[in-house]
């Protein structure tokens, strides 16, 4: 039986409702959650909370994404950082000479589904048609390679044990 993956245009931002990061106070897992603003239903702010040490911090009202987007490719001692508070992601590990990372369990499941599949299909968006903005189309080549499939799946399982 062929394992099939269908790309329905899911974007990385679809996984940003909850981001697991390393707490700056106790080094345990903390969550960055989206909090809807009372002023507008369209705007939202991010809040980090740690259940282990009760650390909380809210993004400033004028808070914008940090330049940590550029650090995603950086193999610094901190590894991959979130782009709201600049904290190291909880779910990251070295894999095939790169950094394999995910925001949360749903993101890990998406990656696992993609890597495990032997047949990967892209579907056109109803409004945009064929486009290159989906997460599946933006995954790095090393994750997509068949020769790395078993290594990547093994590392995904290791990350799932950290949840």
Number of C-alpha atoms within 10 A of each C-alpha: 4 7 11 14 18 14 17 14 20 14 14 15 9 12 17 17 14 19 24 26 28 19 24 13 13 13 14 15 20 27 23 25 18 17 14 13 13 9 8 8 8 8 11 16 18 25 18 22 20 22 12 13 13 13 14 15 13 17 17 10 10 6 12 13 12 14 14 18 15 11 17 16 13 15 13 10 7 12 20 28 26 24 18 21 21 17 19 21 25 27 25 21 17 13 17 12 8 14 16 20 23 24 22 22 17 13 17 20 15 16 21 18 17 22 23 18 16 15 12 15 12 16 12 13 13 8 6 7 9 12 12 12 12 17 18 24 16 11 12 11 8 15 20 16 11 14 10 14 18 12 13 24 17 13 19 23 13 14 20 14 9 10 11
